[in-house]
Amino acid sequence: MKHLGKVAVLMGGSSAERQVSLMSGGGVLAALKSAGVDAHAFDPAEQDLAEVKRQGYDRVFIALHGRHGEDGTVQGALELLGIPYTGSGVMASAIAMDKVMTKRVWSAEGLPTPRWAWLAPEQQGREAVNAVPDALGLPLIVKPPREGSSIGITKVQGYSQMQDAVALAAQYDADVLCEEFIDGIELTCAVLGQGPTARALPLIRIEAPDGNYDFEHKYFSDDTGYTCPSGLPAAEEAEAQRLSVAAYRALGCRGWGRADLMLRARDRKIFLLEMNTSPGMTGHSLVPMAARAAGMSYEQLCVHLVEQAALDSTR
């Protein structure tokens, strides 16, 4: 793997998802090393990012999650340093990290996403908060628009829970996103590539206990069920994959990403929830699972992603 040069695996960082990032990065680092890549761990919380250039790295695998990891900031710094990196560029990363901006782009493109309300800091008083269920119905989901891994999220069943749910989300983000609850099957679809060559991997169906796919169930619990292949009728699988690729391309993503979707039980309509531009790579993570179903090992996936590392400025 000499053609890949010296590779820094960016992991850890300073976001609320630091622990998950360390798990992802550890897996990626081990896989790249076992494939013969000259790969090294690099934690931007402990070293200045400029050290990546000073230490002679040729490319970077971004295994950071959350803010300062998948929000375009690290991507912009690496653009300035001139070091190719995995995953989406500055604009796509920044938009995808913000669930409200993502929804605005998808809505403009005619892509289906649950109805939503956005509460800026000055709109979080009791009256404004209680108006949200009137507009979106109950139950509904309240979450910070710029955190991942289900951090700060609440499923609200009644008006009396709204204020606490908004206060929790506001601990993580000044703005709060309220979203129509879609009752049905939770799906995720990994996408690899760029532009017209972007392709969807097999869908994964997620079955969490009591439908509660929270932080604990995502990373540490073994009682969440993942089905891949999904077992859905071929036409539904194809439609979810088509929407995922369209959503990925609408945001300008490249390299890899993972769309989260819901298949509504009552009418089998598919909705896009969010796009992850730096998906997890832990033992419980979903992109490696989908890649395996497509005949690609974890190690092959890691090497493929590093091979696709690029700069916006050279596209």
PELIN-V549735 format. One record per helix or strand. SS is the DSSP state (alpha for helix, beta for strand). FROM is the first residue (numbers start at 0). LEN is the number of residues. Records with the same first field share a line. If there is no record, write none. Layout:
SS: FROM-LEN / FROM-LEN
This chain:
alpha: 1-3 / 17-17 / 50-4 / 72-9 / 89-8 / 98-10 / 120-3 / 125-11 / 158-12 / 194-3 / 208-3 / 214-5 / 233-17 / 285-8 / 297-10 / 311-3
beta: 5-5 / 37-5 / 58-4 / 83-2 / 112-1 / 115-4 / 139-4 / 153-3 / 175-5 / 183-11 / 198-2 / 203-4 / 224-3 / 253-11 / 269-7 / 309-1
